[in-house]
């Protein structure tokens, strides 16, 4: 199966309550614009044109502050107390009716990696036996992850209090996951505290 990474949808998870950050992470000012705008613009520049943003209880604020959401698809998870997995399911339900070969899962608090990461993950999906491709930088796994359509439908059928990492571990045990070594530290960054955000801003 020949998979062009540009044909695959991306689900951006931006529905969290951002308790440790203290404000919505996607609305943090980065290079003069909301961080979500920066992420969307970089994805579009890379060539990933089908983007689904999952918003949470702050969705009205996002719609006010990020008019660029009109350029992509978005959906709202008002039951974020059930955890991140419910937001993943919310995003997948938005695209499940489409003919796709897979979907990227991309948390808002991970800076968008370079195009090579997205390409390398898609290359691994050529094997129909693979359920998920996971990037790794210097021994540490990160995001985005790329899941097959079959695995996506399995995840949709799970209970909303499941966890993606546990489901992925099961695929690793079944030898249906591929871990891909990449040369991009961004995949391991987790910008969920003011300290982590300040460190990232200083890299400009």
Phi, psi and omega in degrees: 000121180269116185247118174272119184303331182289345179272355186265138177286156177239128174259115176266122180269108181229034186257358183293161181278351177053043184297318181288328179283326180092352176202159182303126186296326180289347180257001176299141181285119178227117181054039174083011181213160176301143184301326178299321178297316177303315181297314180298314181299320180291320177299315179296321179296323178293330180119006179270100190264341179262104185238130176241118180261126177262115179258163180241221186290344177268018189300324181295322178294318177299315182296330178285318187270342186234079178298341179297346177298340178290342180275348182232183174264151173216157176218162186238129174253107181270002180246048184294345178295345178282350176107173186297329183299324179295329177288322176300314179297321179300316179293318181294324178295336179289335185241357190296338182279351184273156174277101182228160179262349181170177181211138175275138173250122191222104178293143181299331185271015172250119180301139182301120178284173182288166186302327183301325180297312181297320179295314183295323177295317180296323179300326180286340181282358180297334177276122182291350180276348185270128180267330184207142174242131188234128178280152180220134177238117179050045175086359181247124181284155182206207183228157008282159168253152179243122182247147179286163178299319180298316179293324177301314181295326175297315182296322178298327183280349181287162175291151187291346178264014174289177178228135182297319182297322178294319178296323179290319177303322179296321178293325176297316178299326180277001182060035178247020177235146176241129176258123188250121177284125180233163182250060181211107183295338182303330183297339182258356180287144179225096187271066184245010175224157177302326181293314180295323179294316180298318179299319180292318179301325182289352178277353183306000000 
